[in-house]
Amino acid sequence: MPPKATGTRWLPHLGKGVDSLVHNFKAYHAHLSTVSHTNPKAEGLARLLLDRRAWSLMSFL
């Protein structure tokens, strides 16, 4: 593990990222579901966006 990742300075950045994802969920979902028809990476990201385990992890953080 990188030494810079062991501190606590990354927590506010992670919180802002999770808040942004929750706030803009409809836009992310619409975009990824549209692009996923032609892009396999977008299909994987769309699947991850709808994964309950990922959401439970984000709610824990």
N, C-alpha and C positions, 0 to 999 in steps of 0.2 A: 504494500500500500504506500502511495506517495506520502512523504512527510507533511505536505501542506494539507492533505485531506483528513488528517487526524484532529485538527483543531475544531473550534466551534464557529469560526467566522463564516462558514458556508451555510449555516442554518437560516439566516435571514434571506439569502439568495434562493434557497430551496423553497422557503415559504412563499416568496413572491412568485416563483414559478408555478407552484401548486395553485395559488390564488388566481393567477392569470389563466391557467387551464380550466379551472372551475367556472370562472367568469365568462370565458369565451368558448365554452364546450360546444355549443351549437354550431358555431362557425368552424371550429376544428373538425367536428364530425362531418359536416356537410362537405367541406373541402376534401377531406381524406376519402370519404366514400365516393366522391366523384372521380378523383384521380386514381383510385385503387383499381379501376377497370383496366387501366393501361400500365400501371406501375406496381410491380410486386412489392417494392419497399413500402409504398404507401398503403398497400393492402395489409402488410404486417403491422404498420403503425395504427391503422384503423382498428385492427383486431385488438391491439394492446390498449387502445383508448377505451374500448368497451369491456375490457377484462375486469371482472369483479375483484380479483385478487390485487390487481394494481391499484384500484380505487380504495380498497381497504388499507393498503400500505400507505397511500397518500393521506388518508384520513388519520392514520396513526402518527404521521409526521406532523 
